[in-house]
Amino acid sequence: MSEEVMQQRVVPVEEFERERVPERATRGLRSFLGMFAGEHVAGTELLIGPLFVVHGVTAFDLLVGLLVGNLLAVLTWTYVTAPIAVKHRFTLYFQLEKIGGRSLVKIYNLANGVLWCCVAAAMIYVSATAIAVPLNCQMPALNDWLPPGPGLAITVFLTGLLFTYVAARGYEALAHFANIAAPWMVVLFAVFGISALPELGIHSLADFWRVANQSIWPGHAAPDRIQFTFWHVMFFSWFGNMAWHWGMGDLSIFRFARKYTYGFASAAGMFFGHYMAWICAGLLYAVQVSRNGADTAITPGSLASGVAGWAGIVLVLVAGWTTANPILYRAGLAFQSLHATWPRFRVTLAAGVLASVVAMFPGLCSKFLEIAALYGLALCPMGAIIFVDHYFMRQANLLDFYAERAGLQGWWPPLAAWLLALAACVAMNLGCGFQVFFLGLPGWLMAGIFYFIMSKVAQSRVLIESVKP
């Protein structure tokens, strides 16, 4: 991921990539409200909302689980991420470099780039399904892993190439367009959800609760799908952005905040975006199934056009496009950081081609809940390392920012703690049956504990060796 892109989400004049953000460059609350509101109304909301239905959530599980989970996400941003960001005012990457050295940042960016390509693939697929509607392309069934025909595959790939070229040319113009589009996308999500209510037989609040339990979220998982409960919904809505809050990705954003309490601005994204948009997307899916019980496919273009016609097609196209481009841009810069002489344009093109190929397989997009959970799980251990380094190292008479203080390009405890925590999570998943949706917090805690123990051992050994005769 690129620090340049991360900072453009707040649009600062100067970058301060390798220095503390000065007070004169800090931003007010409005910047963060707007950024979160725009960032979290994306094309993938049209995948996530229907996938909750497919996984058999009940109306209570969804409405209350989303409420609790999104509230926990807001509190995590506010009390875990933002205080460290405001204290140091460093980017995530510069802070990791101080702790573990430049080598650690390169490995982190390699993992980040690959994961960004997977997320961008879902965005490309979302927009391509909108283009495929007027082209009358054959759409995949719910559990299809391969494209159902050449029409959709070619549409997806060409859409990905278009998005990639725009991202490779530069981010600024589309970022400006995204800021303009975000408010009306929020409104359209709400309008489309409301417009679906009469067709579902909902004309009052009493009707809503009855129909919601009978027809929208009846609580029956589709074949070969995990049965979701309140806990699945709560943890997914909490951990869906785990890489940003528990994982400290938004250190790069909140370092511009005047107060750590600006973390509460994340509520604009969690409740206007995730809460409202996921519910409205579920309503669109319910309309599709009510019209044809055999049509259980999750193709966002068809969902939106079925209720809103061309307006729905435009919404899906724009929602996917405005999110895919910055993600592709970030992926390119993440890969470019591995070798400074690689041209950003060509690296971004390569990342986009990879994402476009992945997007051609609809089965990956129909598993987007698992992909999002894996993304957070893979990156969140780094947040635990930063958290422990900030709060516990000096209290234990250990050095924080050890790689910087020791002049090292690489310091092994952070990398070892990250990999060991991930290995433990894999063992819990494969050996003990823990689902990926519940592994984020254990992985974070284990990474922090491993890092503290390894740092204590390693720093003590260095001290002993330094005083040997």
Summary of the structure (lengths in Angstrom):
residues: 469
radius of gyration: 22.4
end to end distance: 45.6
largest distance: 84.8
contacts: 1770
relative contact order: 0.19
helix: 74%
strand: 1%
